[in-house]
Amino acid sequence: MALSMKGDFTDNLGKIYGIYVGGFAAFVLLMAIASMVGIPDRFILWAYMAATIGIYAFIGIMSRTAQVSEYYVAGRSVPAVYNGMATGADWMSGASFVGMAGTLFVLGYDGLAFVLGWTGGYVLVAVLLAPYLRKFGAYTVPDFLGTRYGGNAARLVGIVVLFACSFTYITAQVYASGIIASQFLGIDFRWAVFAGLAGILVCSMLGGMKAVTWTQVAQYIVLIVAYLLPAIWMSTVQFGIPIPQLTYGGALTQIAEYERILNVARTHVAPFQSYSPRDFFFLIFCLMVGTASLPHILMRFFTTPTVREARKSVGWSLFFIFLLYFTAPAYAAFSKFNVMGLFVEAENFRLAFTAIPAWMLEWGSIQGHQLVTICGVKAESVMAIQTACEARGHVAGFPYSELRLNNDMIVLSTPSIAGMPIWVVGLVGAGGFAAALSTADGLLLAIANALSHDVYYKMIDPKADTKRRLLVAKILLVIVAIAAALLARTQPSDILSMVAWAFSIAAAGLFAPLVLGVWWKRTTNLGAILGMAAGFCVTMFYLVGNVYGMDMAPRSGDEISWFGVAAISSGIFGVPVAFIVTIVVSLMTPPPSPEMQDFVDRLRLPKGGNMMVQTH
């Protein structure tokens, strides 16, 4: 029986998720016992994969719905705390869980741009948009644009921007899920992406936003436990204090000493080694503005019962996100300390070929992906490594400078690096899988709901009944998911870069019309449409030209470069263009109708219910 009794279910959320947490703890304990009694590692990893996908599928099936409001906005019945947890899971994607600590590991200080940008973006969401979009009462972001700016032209441009940023983002999530599934299942990465895809679809297809919301709450619990446990473990082992944020400074001090011993030129705490000061702050700006423009995040605030709950849920979201972001720099530092320690303790500070740790070979041999390289070759076997290193003059072993770890494997491999048992390795993998699935579900819904509601229902067949509308949404969801998996198989870039591209695209195309649509009643339909199009086109032109060049071949030598700005900060060009075009065109065209201007004024009043009446 579907969870259709909204009141009964929401009234017992504490009890339901209390049982879930207890069951999850019992399962982890069971895996710990299994590892102690000699159950094969592969069985434990498979058990984590089966159990987590199984519980998410169960929630998805139990939350299936045939009601439009439940499919699109979870019936607007999600309490602030739980919406905050769901938003945290939706937000802490494969990029945050899998990629961010790895980027901090590799970039050191410069990686903090991601932490600062993403966290600061939620302040913009809380202050500028979330409460007002909730009061507006739309189902999707293009729904707001179409109503605020008078018709299908604004709606269509909004859909194009939404699709471009969300599809880029979801490809990164399928990519992350493929890395994890390839480790868990022991299969080629190019096939593992489809295993991840199955987990994504089973959560989102049956119950839409209702199923995704309650699944994301469950996924948040898994991912935050999986992230905090290894950091607490390493902090306790190395410093005797189970609070990694307090021992982080000690880890940095020891890393600095290791860097001196190993003669490392690129130090962990020195700023602006990878990004110039300009690029560092440009990236923070793009990530902040992009956060406040991402459709799948803004959709989460459409699900609360009231405007007040929407405001509160932003605060809870920040708290739940803070738990991971405050830990990520420490996680990266402890992991780097462990890796460098291998070389410091080795004879002549070179790791002997006979002393290569098992985790390097395990991660290096994952098919279809280069996660560990040593002396320029994939770390698939000791023989391959030794041959390559000897060719470079390293006969007795290889130095730290010859080791290259992919950003996207650091978090997942850290339990192995730190010598933790297999049940912790499996737990971290389950957490990363939960992070990738939760965000992918939200992104798929953002795309499929926009196409089904804003294109099919609003523009093609306004008389379509509920059954047909939901069928179209589910078909589109599957098509988009398969397309993302096919693109992810090509490994277009690292996870964090793809995500940063999505933020710049969203910022350039959506931030200006959303903010001005709420805060400047003089914004006209033509101004918003041309502003969206101009900002989006400028950013896409620069992004594609910078990454691929004008002939669309990766790094062919004819890449576009304006002032040396990196592709991940391409929104720095599109956002100002969008605002300037929107404002100038709005001032040059007749103002909106008095009714629309009054509507916008009332939108910003603290009190009041939904202003837009939906057709069910």
C-alpha positions in Angstrom: 0.0 0.0 0.0 1.4 3.4 -1.0 2.1 6.0 1.7 -1.0 8.1 0.7 -2.2 8.9 4.2 -0.2 12.1 4.4 -1.1 13.1 7.9 -0.5 9.7 9.5 2.9 9.4 7.8 4.2 12.9 8.6 2.9 12.7 12.2 5.1 9.6 12.7 8.3 10.7 10.9 10.4 10.6 14.1 9.4 7.1 14.9 9.8 5.9 11.3 13.3 7.3 10.8 14.2 6.3 14.4 13.5 2.7 13.4 15.5 3.3 10.1 18.5 4.6 12.0 18.4 1.6 14.4 18.2 -0.8 11.5 21.1 0.9 9.7 23.3 0.8 12.8 22.4 -2.9 13.3 23.4 -3.6 9.6 26.7 -1.8 10.0 27.4 -3.8 13.2 26.5 -7.0 11.3 29.1 -6.1 8.6 31.7 -5.4 11.3 31.1 -8.8 12.8 31.2 -10.4 9.3 34.6 -8.9 8.6 35.9 -10.1 11.9 34.9 -13.7 11.3 36.5 -13.9 7.9 33.6 -13.3 5.5 35.1 -12.4 2.1 35.6 -8.7 1.4 33.7 -8.8 -1.9 30.6 -10.2 -0.1 30.6 -7.4 2.4 30.9 -4.8 -0.4 28.0 -6.4 -2.3 25.9 -6.5 0.9 26.3 -2.8 1.4 25.3 -2.2 -2.3 22.3 -4.5 -2.1 21.1 -3.3 1.3 21.3 0.4 0.4 19.7 0.2 -3.0 17.1 -2.2 -1.5 16.0 0.3 1.2 15.9 3.2 -1.2 13.8 1.1 -3.6 11.5 0.1 -0.8 10.9 3.8 0.1 10.4 4.6 -3.5 7.8 1.9 -4.0 6.0 2.7 -0.8 5.9 6.4 -1.8 4.5 5.8 -5.3 1.7 8.3 -6.1 -0.7 9.2 -8.8 -1.4 12.7 -7.6 0.2 15.6 -9.5 1.0 17.7 -6.4 2.7 14.8 -4.6 4.7 13.9 -7.7 5.9 17.4 -8.4 6.2 19.0 -4.9 5.6 16.1 -2.4 2.2 17.5 -1.6 3.8 20.5 0.0 3.8 18.6 3.3 7.5 18.2 4.2 8.4 19.6 7.7 11.4 22.0 7.8 13.8 19.7 9.6 13.2 16.8 7.2 13.2 19.1 4.1 16.6 20.4 5.4 17.9 16.8 5.5 16.6 16.1 2.1 18.1 19.3 0.8 21.4 18.4 2.4 21.4 15.1 0.6 20.2 16.7 -2.6 23.0 19.2 -2.3 25.9 17.0 -1.1 26.3 15.2 -4.3 29.1 13.0 -5.6 31.0 16.3 -6.0 30.7 17.2 -2.3 31.1 13.7 -0.9 33.4 12.1 -3.4 35.1 15.1 -5.1 35.5 17.9 -2.6 37.9 16.4 0.0 39.9 14.9 -3.0 40.2 18.4 -4.5 41.3 19.8 -1.1 43.8 16.9 -1.0 45.3 17.9 -4.4 44.8 21.7 -4.3 45.2 22.4 -0.6 44.2 26.0 0.2 42.9 26.7 -3.3 40.3 24.0 -2.8 38.6 26.1 -0.1 37.0 28.1 -3.0 34.5 25.3 -3.3 33.7 25.2 0.4 33.3 29.0 0.6 31.3 29.3 -2.6 28.8 26.6 -2.0 28.2 27.6 1.6 27.8 31.2 0.8 25.3 30.4 -1.9 22.8 29.2 0.7 22.8 32.6 2.2 21.7 34.0 -1.1 19.0 31.3 -1.4 17.7 32.2 2.1 17.7 35.9 1.7 16.8 36.4 -2.0 14.7 33.5 -3.3 13.5 30.5 -1.3 10.7 32.1 0.7 9.4 34.0 -2.2 9.4 31.2 -4.7 7.6 29.0 -2.1 4.9 31.8 -1.7 4.6 32.1 -5.4 3.4 28.4 -5.4 4.9 27.1 -8.7 5.8 23.5 -9.4 9.0 24.2 -11.2 11.4 27.1 -11.9 10.3 27.5 -15.5 6.7 27.6 -14.1 7.7 30.7 -12.1 9.4 32.3 -15.2 6.5 31.6 -17.5 3.9 33.1 -15.1 6.1 36.1 -13.9 7.2 37.0 -17.5 3.9 36.3 -19.3 4.0 33.3 -21.4 5.8 30.4 -23.1 8.8 32.3 -24.4 10.3 32.9 -20.9 9.3 29.4 -19.9 11.0 27.9 -22.9 14.3 29.8 -22.4 14.2 28.8 -18.7 13.8 25.1 -19.8 16.8 25.3 -22.1 19.0 26.8 -19.3 17.6 24.2 -16.8 18.3 21.3 -19.1 21.9 22.5 -19.9 22.9 23.0 -16.3 21.1 20.0 -14.8 22.2 17.6 -17.5 25.8 18.6 -17.0 25.3 18.1 -13.2 23.6 14.8 -13.5 26.3 13.4 -15.8 28.7 14.1 -12.9 26.5 12.2 -10.5 26.2 9.1 -12.7 29.9 9.3 -13.2 30.4 9.2 -9.4 28.0 6.4 -9.0 29.9 4.5 -11.7 33.2 4.8 -9.9 31.6 3.5 -6.7 29.7 0.7 -8.4 32.9 -0.4 -10.2 34.7 -0.8 -6.9 31.8 -2.5 -5.2 30.8 -4.9 -8.0 34.3 -5.4 -9.5 33.1 -4.6 -13.1 34.3 -2.2 -15.8 33.5 1.4 -15.1 31.7 1.8 -18.4 29.2 -0.8 -17.3 29.1 0.2 -13.7 27.5 3.5 -14.6 24.4 1.6 -15.6 24.3 -0.2 -12.2 24.4 3.2 -10.6 21.6 4.3 -13.0 19.4 1.5 -11.9 19.6 2.7 -8.3 18.8 6.3 -9.4 15.7 5.3 -11.4 14.2 3.0 -8.8 14.1 5.9 -6.3 12.6 8.6 -8.5 10.4 7.1 -11.2 7.5 5.7 -9.2 6.8 8.5 -6.7 8.5 11.6 -8.1 9.3 14.3 -5.5 7.4 12.5 -2.8 9.5 9.3 -3.1 12.7 11.3 -3.7 12.2 13.4 -0.6 11.8 10.6 1.9 14.6 8.6 0.2 16.9 11.6 0.4 16.3 11.8 4.2 17.4 8.2 4.5 20.3 8.8 2.2 21.5 11.8 4.2 21.7 9.7 7.4 23.8 7.1 5.5 26.1 9.7 3.9 26.8 11.8 6.9 27.6 8.8 9.1 29.8 7.4 6.4 31.7 10.7 6.0 32.2 11.5 9.7 33.2 8.0 10.9 36.6 7.8 9.0 37.5 11.4 10.0 36.7 10.7 13.6 38.6 7.4 13.4 41.8 9.0 12.0 41.6 11.9 14.4 41.4 9.5 17.3 44.2 7.2 16.1 46.6 10.0 15.3 45.9 12.5 18.0 43.7 10.7 20.6 40.9 13.2 20.2 37.7 12.1 18.3 36.9 15.6 17.0 38.7 16.0 13.6 38.0 19.7 13.4 40.1 20.3 16.6 43.0 18.1 15.5 43.0 19.4 11.9 45.8 22.0 12.8 48.0 19.2 14.1 47.6 17.3 10.9 48.6 20.4 8.9 51.7 20.9 11.0 52.7 17.3 10.4 52.0 17.6 6.6 54.3 20.7 6.5 57.1 18.7 8.1 56.5 15.8 5.7 56.6 18.3 2.8 60.0 19.5 4.0 61.4 16.0 4.3 60.1 14.9 0.9 61.1 18.2 -0.7 57.6 18.9 -2.0 57.4 22.2 -4.0 53.6 22.5 -3.9 52.7 22.9 -0.3 49.3 22.2 1.2 48.6 25.5 3.0 50.2 28.0 0.6 47.5 30.0 -1.2 47.0 30.6 -5.0 49.2 27.8 -6.4 46.5 26.4 -8.7 44.3 29.5 -9.0 45.3 33.1 -9.1 43.7 35.4 -6.5 41.4 36.6 -9.3 40.3 33.1 -10.4 39.9 32.0 -6.7 37.4 34.8 -6.0 35.7 34.5 -9.5 35.1 30.8 -8.7 33.6 31.6 -5.3 31.3 34.1 -7.0 30.2 31.7 -9.6 29.5 28.9 -7.1 27.6 31.2 -4.8 25.4 32.6 -7.5 25.0 29.2 -9.1 23.9 27.7 -5.9 21.1 30.3 -5.7 20.1 29.4 -9.3 20.1 25.6 -9.4 16.6 24.4 -10.2 16.8 21.1 -8.3 17.8 23.0 -5.1 15.1 25.7 -5.5 12.5 23.0 -6.1 13.2 21.6 -2.6 11.7 24.7 -1.1 8.4 24.2 -3.0 7.7 21.2 -0.9 7.2 22.8 2.6 3.7 23.4 4.0 4.2 27.2 4.5 6.5 30.1 3.6 7.7 30.1 7.2 8.7 26.5 7.0 10.6 27.3 3.7 12.7 29.9 5.6 13.3 27.4 8.5 14.3 24.6 6.1 17.0 26.8 4.6 18.5 27.2 8.0 18.3 23.4 8.7 19.8 22.8 5.2 22.8 24.9 6.1 23.3 23.1 9.4 23.2 19.6 7.8 25.5 20.7 5.0 27.9 22.3 7.6 28.4 19.0 9.2 30.1 17.6 6.1 31.8 20.8 4.9 33.3 21.5 8.2 34.8 18.1 8.2 36.1 18.0 4.5 39.3 19.9 5.0 40.3 17.7 8.0 39.4 14.6 6.0 41.7 15.7 3.2 44.5 16.6 5.6 44.4 13.2 7.5 44.3 11.3 4.2 47.3 13.3 2.8 49.2 12.8 6.1 48.7 9.0 5.8 49.8 8.9 2.1 52.9 11.0 2.7 53.7 9.0 5.8 54.3 5.9 3.6 57.2 7.7 1.9 58.6 9.4 5.0 58.9 6.0 6.7 60.4 4.3 3.6 64.1 3.9 3.1 65.6 6.9 1.3 62.1 8.3 1.2 61.3 6.0 -1.8 58.5 3.4 -1.7 60.0 0.0 -2.7 58.2 -1.9 -5.4 57.7 -4.8 -3.0 56.1 -2.4 -0.5 53.4 -1.0 -2.8 50.2 -1.0 -0.7 47.3 -3.2 -1.8 45.0 -0.2 -2.1 47.1 1.4 -4.8 46.9 -1.7 -7.0 43.2 -2.2 -6.2 42.2 1.3 -7.2 44.8 1.5 -10.0 43.4 -1.6 -11.6 39.8 -0.5 -11.9 38.9 -0.9 -15.5 37.9 2.0 -17.7 39.3 4.7 -15.3 42.8 6.0 -14.3 42.5 6.6 -10.6 46.1 5.8 -9.5 49.1 6.4 -11.7 52.8 5.8 -10.8 55.7 7.0 -12.9 53.2 7.9 -15.6 51.5 4.5 -15.9 48.2 3.1 -14.6 49.0 1.2 -11.3 47.6 -2.1 -12.5 50.5 -4.3 -11.4 53.9 -4.2 -9.6 55.6 -5.2 -12.9 54.1 -2.4 -14.9 55.0 0.2 -12.2 58.6 -1.1 -11.8 59.2 -1.1 -15.5 57.9 2.5 -15.9 59.8 3.8 -12.8 63.1 2.1 -13.8 62.8 3.8 -17.2 62.7 7.1 -15.3 65.8 6.2 -13.3 64.0 5.1 -10.1 65.7 1.7 -9.6 65.2 1.1 -5.8 61.7 2.5 -5.6 59.7 5.6 -6.5 59.4 9.0 -4.8 56.2 10.7 -3.7 56.5 13.1 -6.7 55.8 10.1 -9.0 52.5 9.2 -7.4 49.3 10.7 -8.9 45.9 10.1 -7.2 42.7 11.1 -8.9 40.7 13.6 -6.9 37.6 11.4 -7.2 39.1 8.4 -5.4 40.5 10.1 -2.3 37.5 9.9 0.0 36.5 6.4 -1.1 40.0 5.0 -0.7 41.0 6.8 2.6 39.7 4.0 4.8 42.0 1.6 3.0 44.9 4.1 3.1 44.4 4.5 6.8 44.2 0.7 7.4 40.6 0.6 8.4 38.7 -2.7 8.2 36.6 -3.6 5.1 33.3 -2.8 6.8 34.3 0.9 7.0 35.4 0.8 3.4 32.0 -0.5 2.5 30.2 2.1 4.6 32.1 5.0 2.9 31.3 3.6 -0.5 27.6 3.3 0.6 27.7 7.0 1.7 29.2 8.1 -1.6 26.6 6.1 -3.5 23.9 7.7 -1.4 25.2 11.2 -2.2 25.4 10.5 -5.9 21.9 8.9 -6.0 20.2 11.6 -4.0 21.4 14.4 -6.2 20.9 12.5 -9.4 17.3 11.9 -8.3 16.7 15.6 -7.7 18.3 16.6 -11.0 16.3 14.0 -12.9 13.1 15.3 -11.4 14.0 18.9 -12.2 14.6 18.0 -15.9 11.7 15.5 -16.3 9.2 17.7 -14.4 10.1 20.8 -16.4 9.7 18.9 -19.7 6.5 17.2 -18.7 4.8 20.1 -16.9 6.2 23.1 -18.7 6.6 21.8 -22.2 4.1 19.0 -22.6 1.3 20.2 -20.3 1.6 23.9 -20.5 2.6 24.2 -24.2 1.6 21.0 -26.1 -1.4 19.4 -24.4 -3.1 21.6 -21.7 -6.0 19.2 -21.6 -3.9 16.2 -20.6 -5.2 14.3 -17.6 -3.2 13.4 -14.5 -2.4 9.9 -15.7 -1.0 11.0 -19.0 1.0 13.9 -17.4 2.7 11.5 -15.0 3.3 8.9 -17.7 5.1 11.5 -19.8 7.2 12.6 -16.8 8.3 9.0 -16.1 9.2 8.3 -19.8 11.2 11.5 -20.0 12.9 10.7 -16.8 14.2 7.4 -18.1 15.3 8.9 -21.4 17.3 11.7 -19.7 18.9 9.2 -17.3 20.1 6.9 -20.0 21.5 9.8 -22.0 23.4 11.0 -18.9 24.8 7.5 -18.4 26.0 7.2 -22.0 27.8 10.6 -21.6 29.3 9.6 -18.2 30.8 6.5 -19.8 33.1 8.9 -21.9 34.6 10.4 -18.7 34.3 14.0 -20.0 36.1 15.5 -17.0 36.6 15.1 -13.3 33.5 15.3 -11.2 34.1 18.7 -9.6 34.9 20.4 -12.9 31.6 19.2 -14.4 29.7 20.4 -11.4 31.4 23.8 -11.5 30.4 24.1 -15.2 26.8 23.5 -14.2 26.9 26.2 -11.6 28.2 28.8 -14.1 25.5 27.8 -16.6 22.7 28.1 -14.0 24.1 31.4 -12.6 24.4 33.0 -16.0 20.9 32.0 -17.3 18.7 32.0 -14.2 20.0 34.2 -11.4 19.1 37.6 -13.0 15.5 36.7 -14.0 14.8 35.0 -10.6 16.2 37.8 -8.4 14.9 40.7 -10.5 11.6 38.8 -10.9 11.1 38.9 -7.1 12.8 42.2 -6.2 12.3 44.6 -9.2 8.7 44.9 -10.3 9.8 47.0 -13.3 11.4 43.9 -14.9 9.6 43.3 -18.2 8.9 40.1 -20.2 11.2 41.0 -23.1 14.0 42.2 -20.7 14.0 38.9 -18.8 13.9 36.7 -21.9 16.7 38.6 -23.7 18.7 38.8 -20.4 18.4 35.0 -19.8 19.4 34.2 -23.4 22.3 36.7 -23.4 23.8 35.5 -20.2 23.4 31.8 -21.1 24.8 32.2 -24.6 27.9 34.2 -23.4 28.7 31.6 -20.8 28.2 28.6 -23.0 30.2 30.2 -25.8 33.1 30.7 -23.4 32.8 27.4 -21.6 32.7 25.3 -24.7 35.3 27.4 -26.5 37.7 27.3 -23.5 37.4 23.5 -22.9 37.1 22.2 -26.5 38.2 25.0 -28.8 36.3 26.3 -31.8 36.7 23.0 -33.6 35.1 21.1 -30.7 38.2 18.9 -30.2 39.5 18.7 -26.6 42.6 20.8 -26.1 43.3 21.3 -29.8 45.3 24.5 -29.3 42.6 27.0 -30.5 40.8 27.4 -27.2 39.1 30.7 -26.3 40.6 32.5 -23.3 39.3 35.9 -22.1 41.7 37.4 -19.5 42.9 33.9 -18.7 39.7 33.0 -16.8 39.3 29.2 -16.2 36.3 27.4 -17.7 34.9 26.6 -14.2 34.5 30.4 -13.7 32.8 31.1 -17.0 29.7 32.4 -15.3 31.7 35.6 -14.4 31.0 36.8 -17.9 27.4 35.6 -18.3 26.0 36.9 -14.9 26.8 40.6 -15.5 25.6 40.4 -19.1 22.3 38.9 -18.0 21.7 41.7 -15.4 22.7 44.5 -17.8 20.6 43.3 -20.7 17.6 42.6 -18.5 17.8 46.0 -16.9 18.5 48.0 -20.0 15.8 46.3 -22.1 13.3 46.6 -19.2 13.9 50.3 -19.0 13.5 50.7 -22.8 10.2 48.7 -23.0 6.7 49.5 -21.4 6.5 48.4 -17.8 4.5 45.3 -16.7 0.8 45.6 -16.1 -0.3 47.2 -12.8 -1.7 43.8 -11.8 1.7 42.1 -12.3 3.5 44.9 -10.4 1.0 44.5 -7.5 1.5 40.8 -7.6 5.3 41.2 -7.2 4.8 43.6 -4.3 2.5 41.2 -2.5 5.0 38.3 -3.2 7.5 39.9 -0.8 5.0 40.3 2.1 5.9 37.9 4.9 2.4 36.6 5.3 0.0 34.9 2.9 -0.5 31.5 1.3 0.1 30.3 -2.3 -0.4 33.1 -4.8 -0.5 30.9 -7.9 -3.3 28.4 -8.2 -2.3 25.1 -9.8 -4.5 22.9 -11.9 -4.6 19.4 -10.6 
